[in-house]
Every structure is written in structure tokens, then in C-alpha cells.
Amino acid sequence: MTTIIKPSAAIRQNYNEIAALCKEKREPVFLTKNGEGELVVMDVETYDQRVKQLELREKLIEIEEQRNLGVKDFSAKEVGAELRQKLREYAECMK
């Protein structure tokens, strides 16, 4: 990952260039003001992808915390079997 740094004036003067750079590199562009970091700009697709990655990490951390606390989890096979059983029971009730 290459860090892209531009002065904040670049966004006003070269918006199209900054937008194209974000889309092409699929990386954020860091904007500075007086040599200090001020803003981060990225294209919407990259932003959405990063949000989804963060949400997935949060879910995985939550699952790991639950396991560490001893909360029982279920495999996909177990969940499928339970659902099929419940559907059979429901079908029996509807007769």
C-alpha cells in the first residue's frame, strides 16, 4: 500500500485528478494543511469495501469473545438439521 499525500488545496484545484487517483489506486488520499494531516478522501467503492471489512471483523471478534465465554455455537449442519426438524413439526401441526 502506497500512501498518497496531497496538499488540501489540491482538492479544490484538481478535484478530477484526485477523484481519478482514488478510483485508480483504490486507496485513500491524505490531504494536508500547513504540513499537517487534515482529511482523507477515497472513492465510494473503496469506502464501502472497508466498511464491510470492518463489520466482518467486528462480527468475528464478537464470535470469538462468545466462544471464550463458553457460549455454545452451532455448525451449519446442526442449524440445517434443526430447521428441517422444525419444518417437519410445523407441517405435522398443519395437517
Secondary structure as GFF3:
##gff-version 3
##sequence-region A 1 95
A	DSSP	beta_strand	4	7	.	.	.	ID=ss1
A	DSSP	alpha_helix	9	13	.	.	.	ID=ss2
A	DSSP	alpha_helix	15	25	.	.	.	ID=ss3
A	DSSP	beta_strand	29	33	.	.	.	ID=ss4
A	DSSP	beta_strand	36	41	.	.	.	ID=ss5
A	DSSP	alpha_helix	44	68	.	.	.	ID=ss6
A	DSSP	alpha_helix	76	93	.	.	.	ID=ss7
###
